[in-house]
């Protein structure tokens, strides 16, 4: 209940939360301030921001934006070194070669071997985006796609963009996966690495079509939600020429109060969906 109250106050921009020990606030609360009340919150957060970033909280890292991320590169590297997460690995790659250094690429290449496989995938892609050498990332992703759970790897594949084109055969083979979970991620990754949405659009539109009812624990609801997210990303990127009328209200990009960091091609591109989706 206390956390819900804090989130509500943060959403309203109430500064009382930041007057005492802002470093003790949770990642979602801090991310809400940075997302919706950035200018008001930053002066109060600046003293504790380096420590917060070094902790590697995913919500906070996702809300940083390129300006704060680039200004706190040492803390971002510390976060990946001590708390390896997808968010830390991805954000370092989003800074690109101009916002990082040689140590960053080396750190991404030697990510903690005990970290999860999705962290290894994101680290490999970020290193490729920084160095321009995609071959090691392609080999790493190909091996992970064959040996690990594909849904955890596919977002990183899509983020590689055209550099990941050699992985198209492995990705398209997953579009008809009978397990359903991950099919929309495969469709998203395929069009981002090939630049061709046509082969996957019919499948996505079928998965996104509303059903009359959903049974309890019905995976079709989640399949539809994921397909809608991918279609929203396509619409934002201009890859969706026409939108079916029944889906149009669900694919409207929501306004934001600040400019999010420019997303390299990938599943994590910021495409808003209405809550009803």
Backbone as JSON, one array per atom type, in Angstrom:
{
  "sequence": "XXXXXXXXXXXXXXXXXXXXXXXXXXXXXXXXXXXXXXXXXXXXXXXXXXXXXXXXXXXXXXXXXXXXXXXXXXXXXXXXXXXXXXXXXXXXXXXXXXXXXXXXXXXXXXXXXXXXXXXXXXXXXXXXXXXXXXXXXXXXXXXXXXXXXXXXXXXXXXXXXXXXXXXXXXXXXXXXXXXXXXXXXXXXXXXXXXXXXXXXXXXXXXXXXXXXXXXXXXXXXXXXXXXXXXXXXXXXXXXXXXXXXXXXXXXXXXXXXXXXXXXXXXXXXXXXXXXXX",
  "N": [[0.83, -1.2, 0.0], [1.95, 1.23, 0.77], [3.89, 1.55, -1.22], [2.26, 1.79, -3.49], [1.04, 4.21, -2.88], [3.25, 5.91, -2.97], [3.92, 5.71, -5.69], [1.66, 6.89, -6.79], [1.89, 9.51, -5.81], [4.32, 10.21, -7.01], [3.56, 10.14, -9.68], [1.94, 12.35, -9.74], [3.79, 14.27, -9.46], [4.55, 15.12, -6.93], [6.63, 16.85, -4.8], [7.32, 16.19, -2.22], [8.17, 13.62, -1.78], [10.79, 13.67, -2.58], [12.15, 15.21, -0.83], [13.3, 14.11, 1.38], [15.76, 11.76, 1.72], [15.89, 10.69, -1.11], [17.29, 8.65, -2.29], [16.4, 6.31, -1.2], [14.1, 5.62, -2.44], [12.12, 3.49, -4.56], [12.95, 1.87, -7.72], [10.78, 2.0, -9.7], [9.35, 4.26, -8.72], [11.25, 6.35, -8.86], [11.72, 6.25, -11.61], [9.25, 7.07, -12.55], [9.2, 9.75, -11.74], [11.35, 10.73, -13.33], [10.39, 10.28, -15.86], [7.95, 11.68, -16.13], [8.14, 14.07, -14.69], [10.56, 15.38, -15.09], [12.22, 17.78, -15.17], [11.6, 19.03, -12.76], [12.34, 17.11, -10.9], [15.04, 16.43, -11.27], [17.01, 18.32, -10.12], [16.86, 17.64, -7.4], [17.53, 14.99, -7.43], [20.09, 14.79, -8.44], [22.34, 14.72, -6.55], [22.28, 12.07, -5.61], [22.11, 10.52, -7.82], [24.37, 9.26, -9.2], [24.98, 7.09, -7.46], [22.54, 5.7, -7.52], [22.35, 4.93, -10.22], [24.55, 3.24, -10.43], [23.64, 1.1, -8.99], [22.08, -0.25, -10.78], [19.3, -0.53, -11.32], [16.6, -1.61, -13.28], [14.27, -0.14, -14.09], [14.92, 2.51, -13.52], [17.21, 2.89, -15.15], [16.08, 2.59, -17.68], [14.62, 4.9, -17.8], [16.41, 6.98, -17.89], [17.42, 8.37, -20.24], [19.38, 9.75, -22.99], [21.06, 11.92, -22.28], [21.55, 11.96, -19.45], [22.51, 9.37, -19.2], [24.89, 9.36, -20.74], [26.38, 11.14, -19.25], [26.96, 9.73, -17.02], [28.65, 7.56, -17.48], [30.76, 6.03, -16.13], [29.34, 5.03, -13.9], [27.37, 3.52, -15.16], [28.91, 1.52, -16.33], [29.84, 0.35, -14.01], [27.44, -0.63, -13.02], [26.85, -2.64, -14.92], [29.0, -4.31, -14.49], [28.79, -5.1, -11.79], [26.1, -5.62, -11.33], [24.83, -7.24, -13.51], [22.51, -6.64, -15.97], [19.82, -6.72, -18.38], [18.93, -4.13, -18.94], [21.14, -2.46, -18.3], [23.13, -3.42, -20.07], [21.9, -2.93, -22.55], [21.54, -0.13, -22.53], [24.13, 0.91, -22.56], [24.9, 0.23, -25.16], [23.14, 1.84, -26.59], [24.25, 4.32, -26.28], [26.24, 4.39, -28.15], [29.27, 4.65, -30.23], [30.29, 7.24, -29.85], [29.55, 7.98, -27.32], [30.76, 6.31, -25.55], [33.63, 4.31, -24.49], [36.79, 2.59, -25.12], [37.06, 0.78, -23.04], [34.43, 0.21, -22.42], [33.49, -1.39, -24.56], [35.15, -3.6, -24.2], [34.32, -4.46, -21.69], [31.68, -5.2, -22.25], [32.2, -7.33, -23.9], [33.18, -9.17, -22.17], [31.22, -9.98, -20.38], [29.78, -10.93, -17.25], [30.04, -14.36, -16.79], [28.17, -15.75, -15.33], [25.84, -14.43, -15.64], [22.47, -13.98, -16.9], [21.24, -15.49, -19.96], [19.92, -13.7, -21.65], [21.07, -11.3, -20.94], [23.68, -11.69, -21.87], [23.11, -11.78, -24.6], [22.16, -9.14, -25.12], [24.44, -7.71, -24.37], [26.29, -8.56, -26.29], [25.15, -7.5, -28.61], [25.2, -4.74, -28.03], [27.94, -4.3, -27.95], [28.55, -4.74, -30.63], [27.17, -2.59, -31.79], [28.65, -0.49, -30.83], [31.29, -1.01, -31.67], [31.04, -1.59, -34.37], [31.57, -4.01, -35.48], [29.92, -6.73, -36.31], [30.08, -9.49, -36.48], [30.97, -11.19, -34.24], [28.74, -10.84, -32.53], [26.63, -11.85, -34.07], [27.34, -14.57, -34.22], [27.26, -15.24, -31.51], [24.52, -14.77, -30.92], [23.32, -16.57, -32.69], [24.15, -19.01, -31.62], [22.93, -18.84, -29.09], [20.22, -18.74, -29.81], [19.86, -21.32, -30.68], [20.31, -22.86, -28.46], [19.12, -21.84, -26.19], [16.18, -20.34, -24.59], [14.25, -18.97, -27.04], [12.51, -16.56, -26.88], [13.8, -14.93, -25.0], [16.01, -14.05, -26.35], [15.36, -12.94, -28.8], [14.56, -10.13, -28.72], [17.07, -8.86, -28.57], [18.19, -9.66, -30.99], [16.58, -8.29, -32.84], [17.3, -5.67, -32.18], [19.79, -5.47, -33.22], [19.39, -4.82, -35.82], [19.89, -4.17, -39.35], [22.44, -5.3, -39.3], [22.05, -7.77, -38.29], [21.07, -9.39, -40.31], [22.11, -11.92, -41.3], [20.96, -13.72, -39.54], [18.39, -14.18, -40.28], [17.25, -16.68, -41.38], [17.16, -18.37, -39.08], [15.46, -16.88, -37.45], [13.02, -16.6, -38.89], [12.19, -19.19, -38.93], [11.04, -19.52, -36.5], [8.56, -18.41, -36.56], [6.38, -20.05, -36.85], [6.27, -21.45, -34.55], [4.92, -23.87, -32.48], [4.59, -23.4, -29.79], [3.72, -20.86, -29.44], [4.34, -18.64, -27.63], [6.56, -16.1, -28.12], [6.39, -15.93, -30.86], [5.51, -13.45, -31.89], [7.62, -11.83, -31.13], [9.56, -12.94, -32.76], [8.56, -12.21, -35.27], [8.79, -9.44, -35.06], [11.59, -9.16, -34.78], [12.38, -10.19, -37.25], [11.45, -8.37, -39.27], [12.88, -6.14, -38.56], [15.57, -6.81, -38.9], [15.68, -7.48, -41.56], [14.36, -5.5, -42.91], [12.01, -5.89, -44.22], [8.71, -6.0, -43.89], [6.62, -7.44, -45.02], [6.41, -10.38, -45.15], [5.69, -11.03, -42.53], [3.53, -9.54, -41.72], [0.81, -10.51, -42.34], [0.6, -12.64, -40.49], [0.91, -11.32, -38.01], [-1.34, -9.63, -38.04], [-3.35, -11.51, -37.95], [-2.9, -12.7, -35.44], [-3.38, -10.48, -33.86], [-6.04, -9.94, -34.12], [-9.19, -9.37, -32.6], [-10.63, -11.62, -30.22], [-13.77, -13.22, -29.47], [-14.22, -14.1, -26.85], [-12.15, -14.78, -24.0], [-10.72, -17.49, -22.45], [-9.95, -18.48, -19.04], [-6.52, -18.26, -18.19], [-5.79, -18.22, -20.85], [-3.59, -18.37, -23.44], [-3.84, -17.04, -25.81], [-4.65, -14.43, -25.4], [-2.33, -13.15, -24.48], [-0.75, -13.56, -26.7], [-2.06, -11.97, -28.53], [-1.73, -9.44, -27.34], [1.09, -9.14, -27.53], [1.39, -9.16, -30.31], [0.02, -6.82, -30.98], [1.71, -4.93, -29.85], [3.97, -5.16, -31.47], [2.9, -4.42, -33.96], [2.26, -1.78, -33.34], [4.81, -0.72, -33.09], [5.68, -1.04, -35.73], [3.9, 0.68, -37.01], [4.68, 3.15, -35.94], [7.23, 3.3, -37.01], [6.66, 3.59, -39.65], [6.25, 1.35, -41.17], [3.87, 0.13, -41.46], [1.58, 0.2, -43.7], [-1.24, 0.38, -44.05], [-3.78, 0.45, -41.59], [-5.9, -1.84, -40.06], [-9.32, -1.01, -39.45], [-10.46, -1.91, -37.01], [-8.3, -2.19, -35.38], [-7.09, 0.23, -35.22], [-7.66, 2.12, -33.06], [-6.12, 1.02, -31.05], [-3.49, 1.28, -31.71], [-2.4, 3.76, -31.47], [0.07, 6.08, -30.97], [1.19, 7.1, -27.81], [1.44, 10.32, -26.25], [4.45, 11.73, -24.85], [6.17, 13.25, -22.06], [8.78, 13.92, -22.24], [11.6, 13.58, -24.41], [12.29, 10.32, -25.36], [15.24, 8.17, -25.27], [16.93, 7.75, -28.42], [16.07, 4.84, -30.05], [17.92, 2.1, -31.13], [17.29, -0.24, -33.84], [14.98, -2.59, -32.68], [13.28, -4.66, -30.24], [12.76, -3.07, -28.11], [12.03, -0.56, -28.89], [10.26, 2.47, -28.34], [7.02, 2.2, -28.36], [3.82, 3.27, -27.92], [0.89, 1.83, -26.38], [-2.6, 1.75, -25.99], [-4.15, 1.34, -22.81], [-6.21, -0.47, -22.95], [-5.41, -2.44, -24.64]],
  "CA": [[0.0, 0.0, 0.0], [2.85, 2.38, 0.81], [4.5, 1.7, -2.54], [1.22, 2.32, -4.38], [0.87, 5.63, -2.57], [4.43, 6.61, -3.49], [3.79, 5.78, -7.15], [0.62, 7.88, -7.1], [2.47, 10.83, -5.55], [5.32, 10.47, -8.05], [2.83, 10.44, -10.91], [1.42, 13.72, -9.62], [4.91, 15.19, -9.34], [4.6, 15.65, -5.58], [8.04, 16.92, -4.44], [7.58, 15.79, -0.84], [8.9, 12.35, -1.79], [12.21, 13.9, -2.87], [12.72, 16.12, 0.15], [14.06, 13.35, 2.36], [16.33, 10.48, 1.31], [15.39, 10.17, -2.39], [18.0, 7.42, -2.65], [15.69, 5.14, -0.67], [12.9, 5.35, -3.24], [12.25, 2.35, -5.45], [13.18, 2.17, -9.13], [9.57, 2.49, -10.39], [9.0, 5.62, -8.28], [12.23, 7.25, -9.46], [11.49, 6.28, -13.06], [8.05, 7.88, -12.79], [9.62, 11.15, -11.67], [12.19, 11.09, -14.47], [9.61, 10.19, -17.09], [6.84, 12.63, -16.21], [8.42, 15.34, -14.02], [12.02, 15.35, -15.16], [12.85, 19.05, -14.85], [11.41, 19.32, -11.35], [12.95, 16.09, -10.05], [16.49, 16.29, -11.45], [17.85, 19.02, -9.14], [16.86, 16.93, -6.12], [18.1, 13.66, -7.61], [21.48, 14.84, -8.88], [23.34, 14.26, -5.58], [22.26, 10.62, -5.38], [21.95, 9.82, -9.09], [25.45, 8.31, -9.51], [24.81, 5.86, -6.67], [21.36, 4.99, -8.0], [22.67, 4.32, -11.51], [25.48, 2.15, -10.19], [22.88, -0.06, -8.5], [21.63, -0.97, -11.96], [17.86, -0.78, -11.38], [16.16, -1.58, -14.68], [13.31, 0.93, -14.37], [15.64, 3.79, -13.51], [18.07, 2.96, -16.33], [15.23, 2.79, -18.85], [14.08, 6.26, -17.78], [17.48, 7.98, -17.84], [17.59, 9.2, -21.42], [20.78, 9.78, -23.44], [21.87, 12.95, -21.64], [21.99, 11.48, -18.14], [23.3, 8.14, -19.37], [26.24, 9.7, -21.21], [27.08, 11.86, -18.19], [27.25, 8.81, -15.93], [29.2, 6.34, -18.06], [31.42, 5.17, -15.14], [28.36, 4.32, -13.07], [26.73, 2.52, -16.01], [29.83, 0.39, -16.43], [29.83, -0.31, -12.7], [26.19, -1.38, -12.94], [26.96, -3.87, -15.71], [30.03, -5.15, -13.88], [28.38, -5.63, -10.49], [24.69, -6.06, -11.37], [24.56, -7.38, -14.95], [21.1, -6.71, -16.35], [19.5, -6.36, -19.76], [18.82, -2.68, -19.05], [22.48, -1.86, -18.32], [23.81, -3.8, -21.31], [21.25, -2.26, -23.68], [21.74, 1.31, -22.47], [25.5, 1.19, -23.01], [24.9, 0.17, -26.62], [22.4, 2.97, -27.13], [25.12, 5.5, -26.27], [27.01, 4.37, -29.38], [30.71, 4.84, -30.09], [30.64, 8.59, -29.41], [29.25, 8.17, -25.91], [31.41, 5.28, -24.75], [35.08, 4.25, -24.68], [37.28, 1.25, -25.42], [36.8, -0.08, -21.89], [33.04, -0.22, -22.48], [33.41, -2.52, -25.49], [35.81, -4.74, -23.57], [33.44, -4.91, -20.61], [30.55, -5.89, -22.87], [32.69, -8.6, -24.47], [33.52, -10.1, -21.09], [30.14, -9.92, -19.4], [29.84, -11.97, -16.22], [29.54, -15.63, -17.34], [27.04, -16.26, -14.55], [24.65, -13.63, -15.94], [21.46, -14.67, -17.71], [21.56, -15.52, -21.39], [19.43, -12.5, -22.31], [22.07, -10.27, -20.71], [24.76, -11.96, -22.82], [22.65, -11.38, -25.93], [22.14, -7.68, -25.2], [25.82, -7.23, -24.31], [26.91, -8.82, -27.59], [24.6, -6.54, -29.57], [25.71, -3.42, -27.69], [29.34, -4.23, -28.37], [28.54, -4.58, -32.08], [26.73, -1.23, -32.12], [29.72, 0.42, -30.47], [32.51, -1.28, -32.43], [30.75, -1.73, -35.8], [31.89, -5.38, -35.88], [28.74, -7.51, -35.94], [30.26, -10.94, -36.61], [30.91, -11.89, -32.95], [27.38, -10.8, -32.01], [25.82, -12.78, -34.86], [27.67, -15.93, -33.8], [26.73, -15.42, -30.15], [23.07, -14.87, -30.99], [22.95, -17.83, -33.37], [24.34, -20.09, -30.65], [21.91, -18.72, -28.05], [18.92, -19.11, -30.38], [19.81, -22.77, -30.84], [20.5, -23.58, -27.2], [18.38, -21.23, -25.1], [14.81, -19.97, -24.87], [14.28, -17.89, -28.04], [11.93, -15.26, -26.53], [14.74, -14.11, -24.27], [17.09, -13.64, -27.24], [14.85, -12.26, -29.99], [14.65, -8.66, -28.66], [18.44, -8.44, -28.89], [18.37, -9.87, -32.43], [15.96, -7.16, -33.53], [18.04, -4.44, -31.91], [20.98, -5.47, -34.08], [19.01, -4.2, -37.08], [20.41, -4.8, -40.58], [23.63, -6.09, -39.03], [21.64, -9.13, -37.94], [20.44, -10.06, -41.45], [22.46, -13.34, -41.43], [20.16, -14.55, -38.64], [17.01, -14.26, -40.78], [16.71, -18.04, -41.46], [16.83, -18.88, -37.75], [14.34, -16.13, -36.9], [11.77, -16.88, -39.58], [11.77, -20.54, -38.58], [10.31, -19.48, -35.24], [7.25, -17.79, -36.73], [5.35, -21.08, -36.74], [6.54, -22.23, -33.34], [3.64, -24.26, -31.87], [4.48, -22.93, -28.41], [3.11, -19.53, -29.53], [5.08, -17.58, -26.96], [7.77, -15.74, -28.85], [6.17, -15.77, -32.3], [5.45, -12.03, -32.23], [8.99, -11.32, -31.03], [10.26, -13.38, -33.96], [8.09, -11.36, -36.37], [9.39, -8.13, -34.85], [13.01, -9.25, -35.09], [12.58, -10.45, -38.68], [11.32, -7.18, -40.12], [13.9, -5.16, -38.2], [16.89, -7.17, -39.45], [15.62, -7.58, -43.02], [13.72, -4.32, -43.49], [10.87, -6.32, -45.02], [7.62, -6.43, -43.01], [5.54, -8.13, -45.73], [6.18, -11.79, -44.8], [5.19, -11.25, -41.17], [2.32, -8.75, -41.45], [-0.42, -11.31, -42.24], [0.59, -13.4, -39.24], [0.68, -10.39, -36.91], [-2.73, -9.16, -38.08], [-4.18, -12.63, -37.5], [-2.74, -12.84, -33.99], [-3.89, -9.29, -33.18], [-7.49, -9.84, -34.29], [-9.87, -9.62, -31.32], [-11.46, -12.81, -30.05], [-15.03, -12.9, -28.8], [-14.01, -14.34, -25.42], [-10.89, -15.39, -23.61], [-10.85, -18.36, -21.29], [-8.93, -18.23, -18.02], [-5.19, -18.78, -18.56], [-5.76, -18.37, -22.31], [-2.37, -17.74, -23.96], [-4.16, -16.22, -26.98], [-4.71, -13.03, -24.98], [-0.96, -12.65, -24.46], [-0.29, -13.56, -28.08], [-2.64, -10.78, -29.15], [-1.06, -8.27, -26.78], [2.43, -9.02, -28.11], [1.25, -8.79, -31.72], [-0.35, -5.41, -31.02], [2.91, -4.13, -29.56], [4.82, -5.17, -32.66], [2.23, -3.61, -34.97], [2.41, -0.38, -32.95], [6.17, -0.34, -33.46], [5.7, -0.92, -37.19], [3.17, 1.89, -37.38], [5.52, 4.28, -35.58], [8.37, 3.33, -37.92], [6.19, 3.78, -41.01], [6.27, 0.08, -41.89], [2.5, -0.37, -41.54], [0.98, 1.1, -44.69], [-2.64, 0.57, -43.7], [-4.15, -0.14, -40.3], [-7.3, -2.27, -40.03], [-10.1, -0.09, -38.61], [-10.72, -2.42, -35.67], [-7.07, -2.12, -34.59], [-6.55, 1.59, -35.23], [-7.65, 2.78, -31.74], [-5.15, 0.39, -30.16], [-2.14, 1.47, -32.2], [-2.1, 5.18, -31.45], [1.23, 6.38, -30.12], [0.84, 7.98, -26.71], [2.4, 11.42, -26.07], [5.33, 11.67, -23.68], [6.53, 14.58, -21.59], [10.16, 14.19, -22.61], [12.0, 12.77, -25.54], [13.02, 9.14, -24.94], [16.48, 7.98, -26.02], [16.72, 7.15, -29.74], [16.24, 3.4, -29.93], [18.35, 1.35, -32.29], [16.26, -1.2, -34.19], [14.86, -3.66, -31.7], [12.0, -4.83, -29.59], [12.57, -2.11, -27.07], [11.62, 0.75, -29.4], [9.18, 2.91, -27.51], [5.77, 2.36, -29.09], [2.79, 3.23, -26.89], [-0.38, 1.17, -26.62], [-3.63, 2.1, -25.01], [-4.24, 0.33, -21.74], [-7.2, -1.49, -23.27], [-4.83, -3.53, -25.41]],
  "C": [[0.87, 1.26, 0.0], [3.47, 2.62, -0.56], [3.5, 2.25, -3.55], [1.01, 3.81, -4.15], [2.04, 6.44, -3.1], [4.35, 6.76, -5.01], [2.76, 6.83, -7.55], [1.16, 9.29, -6.89], [3.51, 11.19, -6.61], [4.64, 10.83, -9.36], [2.26, 11.83, -10.93], [2.54, 14.75, -9.51], [5.05, 15.79, -7.96], [6.05, 15.67, -5.09], [8.35, 16.44, -3.03], [8.35, 14.48, -0.77], [10.4, 12.57, -1.94], [12.89, 14.78, -1.83], [13.58, 15.39, 1.17], [14.48, 12.01, 1.77], [15.76, 9.94, -0.01], [16.09, 8.89, -2.82], [17.34, 6.17, -2.14], [14.44, 4.8, -1.46], [13.16, 4.2, -4.21], [12.47, 2.8, -6.89], [11.94, 2.66, -9.86], [9.18, 3.91, -10.0], [9.95, 6.64, -8.91], [12.03, 7.37, -10.96], [10.27, 7.12, -13.4], [8.38, 9.36, -12.72], [10.4, 11.56, -12.91], [11.41, 11.1, -15.78], [8.62, 11.35, -17.22], [7.13, 13.99, -15.58], [9.93, 15.54, -13.94], [12.66, 16.65, -14.67], [12.74, 19.37, -13.36], [12.2, 18.36, -10.46], [14.48, 16.1, -10.12], [17.33, 17.06, -10.43], [17.93, 18.3, -7.79], [17.52, 15.56, -6.23], [19.58, 13.67, -7.93], [22.49, 14.35, -7.83], [23.41, 12.75, -5.42], [22.21, 9.83, -6.68], [23.1, 8.87, -9.41], [25.31, 6.99, -8.75], [23.63, 5.04, -7.17], [21.63, 4.28, -9.32], [23.58, 3.13, -11.31], [24.79, 0.91, -9.65], [22.28, -0.88, -9.63], [20.16, -1.29, -12.01], [17.31, -0.6, -12.78], [15.23, -0.41, -14.98], [14.01, 2.28, -14.44], [16.49, 3.93, -14.77], [17.25, 3.21, -17.58], [14.72, 4.23, -18.94], [15.14, 7.34, -17.88], [17.48, 8.93, -19.02], [19.06, 9.36, -21.75], [21.64, 10.79, -22.71], [22.42, 12.48, -20.31], [22.86, 10.24, -18.26], [24.73, 8.47, -19.77], [27.05, 10.39, -20.12], [27.48, 10.95, -17.04], [27.77, 7.48, -16.46], [29.93, 5.47, -17.02], [30.44, 4.37, -14.29], [27.61, 3.24, -13.87], [27.62, 1.29, -16.16], [29.9, -0.38, -15.1], [28.57, -1.15, -12.54], [26.29, -2.69, -13.71], [27.95, -4.84, -15.07], [29.52, -5.84, -12.61], [26.96, -6.16, -10.46], [24.29, -6.24, -12.83], [23.08, -7.59, -15.24], [20.95, -6.36, -17.82], [19.5, -4.85, -19.92], [20.19, -2.02, -19.13], [23.2, -2.16, -19.62], [23.22, -3.06, -22.51], [21.58, -0.77, -23.7], [23.15, 1.7, -22.91], [25.59, 1.16, -24.53], [24.19, 1.34, -27.24], [23.23, 4.25, -27.13], [26.0, 5.56, -27.52], [28.49, 4.65, -29.16], [31.09, 6.23, -29.57], [30.41, 8.79, -27.92], [29.91, 7.17, -24.99], [32.92, 5.32, -24.99], [35.49, 2.8, -24.92], [37.01, 0.28, -24.27], [35.37, -0.61, -21.9], [32.89, -1.44, -23.37], [34.03, -3.77, -24.89], [34.94, -5.32, -22.46], [32.25, -5.69, -21.17], [30.96, -7.25, -23.43], [32.98, -9.63, -23.4], [32.48, -10.04, -19.98], [30.22, -11.13, -18.47], [29.26, -13.28, -16.76], [28.39, -16.23, -16.55], [25.76, -15.49, -14.82], [23.7, -14.43, -16.82], [21.79, -14.56, -19.19], [21.02, -14.29, -22.13], [20.37, -11.32, -22.09], [23.24, -10.44, -21.67], [24.36, -11.52, -24.23], [22.68, -9.87, -26.09], [23.56, -7.12, -25.18], [26.53, -7.42, -25.64], [26.44, -7.81, -28.63], [25.15, -5.14, -29.29], [27.16, -3.27, -28.12], [29.41, -4.05, -29.89], [28.15, -3.17, -32.49], [27.8, -0.2, -31.81], [30.93, 0.25, -31.39], [32.28, -1.31, -33.94], [31.06, -3.12, -36.32], [30.77, -6.29, -35.39], [28.99, -9.01, -35.9], [30.25, -11.67, -35.27], [29.49, -11.93, -32.38], [26.48, -11.79, -32.76], [26.07, -14.22, -34.43], [27.14, -16.22, -32.4], [25.23, -15.62, -30.17], [22.61, -16.16, -31.65], [23.07, -19.01, -32.39], [23.26, -20.04, -29.56], [20.53, -19.11, -28.57], [18.76, -20.62, -30.49], [19.8, -23.51, -29.51], [19.68, -23.03, -26.04], [16.95, -20.91, -25.52], [14.77, -18.79, -25.83], [13.66, -16.57, -27.6], [12.86, -14.36, -25.74], [15.83, -13.53, -25.13], [16.6, -12.74, -28.36], [14.85, -10.73, -29.88], [16.03, -8.14, -29.01], [18.7, -8.6, -30.38], [17.78, -8.69, -33.19], [16.72, -5.88, -33.35], [19.3, -4.35, -32.76], [20.67, -4.85, -35.44], [19.6, -4.9, -38.29], [21.68, -5.61, -40.36], [23.29, -7.53, -38.69], [20.99, -9.9, -39.07], [20.86, -11.52, -41.6], [21.64, -14.27, -40.53], [18.73, -14.74, -39.13], [16.49, -15.69, -40.88], [16.32, -18.61, -40.1], [15.58, -18.19, -37.19], [13.03, -16.51, -37.57], [11.28, -18.29, -39.28], [10.94, -20.57, -37.31], [8.91, -18.89, -35.37], [6.11, -18.8, -36.59], [5.58, -21.99, -35.53], [5.21, -22.59, -32.68], [3.48, -23.79, -30.43], [3.89, -21.53, -28.33], [3.96, -18.45, -28.88], [6.39, -17.31, -27.68], [7.55, -15.52, -30.33], [6.15, -14.29, -32.7], [6.83, -11.39, -32.12], [9.8, -11.72, -32.25], [9.85, -12.52, -35.16], [8.72, -9.97, -36.27], [10.86, -8.14, -35.24], [13.23, -9.41, -36.59], [12.49, -9.17, -39.51], [12.38, -6.14, -39.79], [15.27, -5.52, -38.78], [16.86, -7.25, -40.97], [15.08, -6.32, -43.68], [12.49, -4.64, -44.29], [9.75, -6.8, -44.1], [6.6, -7.34, -43.69], [5.35, -9.59, -45.32], [5.54, -11.99, -43.43], [3.89, -10.5, -40.88], [1.05, -9.6, -41.39], [-0.52, -12.1, -40.94], [0.27, -12.48, -38.06], [-0.77, -9.92, -36.86], [-3.68, -10.27, -37.63], [-4.1, -12.78, -35.98], [-3.36, -11.68, -33.24], [-5.4, -9.16, -33.27], [-8.2, -10.17, -32.98], [-10.67, -10.91, -31.34], [-12.72, -12.42, -29.3], [-14.9, -13.06, -27.29], [-12.63, -14.92, -25.21], [-11.12, -16.24, -22.36], [-9.77, -18.02, -20.27], [-7.64, -18.93, -18.44], [-5.05, -18.99, -20.07], [-4.53, -17.63, -22.85], [-2.66, -16.87, -25.17], [-4.23, -14.75, -26.62], [-3.32, -12.43, -25.0], [-0.38, -12.59, -25.87], [-0.82, -12.31, -28.8], [-1.95, -9.51, -28.64], [0.32, -8.06, -27.41], [2.37, -8.61, -29.57], [0.89, -7.32, -31.86], [0.85, -4.51, -30.75], [3.82, -4.06, -30.78], [4.21, -4.3, -33.75], [2.33, -2.12, -34.64], [3.8, 0.12, -33.3], [6.31, -0.16, -34.95], [5.03, 0.37, -37.64], [4.02, 3.13, -37.1], [6.69, 4.43, -36.55], [7.97, 3.52, -39.37], [6.17, 2.51, -41.83], [4.88, -0.54, -42.03], [1.72, 0.59, -42.44], [-0.47, 1.41, -44.37], [-2.93, -0.15, -42.39], [-5.6, -0.57, -40.35], [-8.1, -1.4, -39.07], [-10.29, -0.59, -37.18], [-9.48, -2.35, -34.76], [-6.57, -0.69, -34.42], [-6.57, 2.25, -33.85], [-6.59, 2.23, -30.8], [-3.71, 0.69, -30.54], [-1.73, 2.94, -32.25], [-0.95, 5.42, -30.49], [0.83, 7.4, -29.07], [1.87, 9.11, -26.59], [3.24, 11.21, -24.82], [5.74, 13.08, -23.3], [7.99, 14.9, -21.84], [10.53, 13.26, -23.74], [12.77, 11.55, -25.05], [14.3, 8.99, -25.74], [16.2, 7.35, -27.37], [17.04, 5.67, -29.68], [16.81, 2.83, -31.22], [17.28, 0.32, -32.61], [16.19, -2.29, -33.14], [13.51, -3.65, -31.03], [11.72, -3.73, -28.58], [12.27, -0.72, -27.59], [10.35, 1.18, -28.68], [7.95, 3.18, -28.36], [4.63, 2.21, -28.09], [1.57, 2.47, -27.35], [-1.39, 1.66, -25.6], [-3.75, 0.98, -24.0], [-5.23, -0.76, -22.08], [-6.62, -2.62, -24.08], [-4.32, -4.63, -24.48]]
}
